[in-house]
Amino acid sequence: MSFLESIGIEVAEGPLTAATFLPGLELGPNVIYVDFDKLKHPGDILHEAGHIAVTESTLRQYIGTDKMPEDWPNMGDEIAAIAWSAAVAQHLEIPLSEVFHPDGYKGASDWHIENFSNGNYIGLPLLQWMGIAYNDTEIQNGHPPFPAFKSWLRP
């Protein structure tokens, strides 16, 4: 959580009274609300943070409000959030199995772990397009490849 706060994503701890998509987690404007009494998988915090991180900077303030577009997050956002959370897990030296736990990802947790572990970075082109990850030209010019990022948040 300290990493998330260091990159500009607030984490607010406290009880959540309404039912949420993921147990113990809810998103708001540039914030993740966490109810540790209800949280089932701590790795879900990184995935949800990924949704905030890959959202355009002008829209992050509307997450969790009626001003956010109805199609958010779309499939591209979902794929980018998966790649983002894998990169953060690797950066923080958290096992990928903590993020890609068996109760999530529509039964594809092992598939995600295998792909990211073997250098098949699903979603990387999206992160490059979003300005989060270094693109191929930048890497050829000496910048580090995935899981390194030029910015943890989408501009």
Helices and strands as residue ranges (DSSP letters): H 2-6, E 10-13, E 25-28, E 31-34, H 44-53, H 57-60, H 75-91, H 96-99, G 105-107, H 109-117, H 124-129, H 136-140
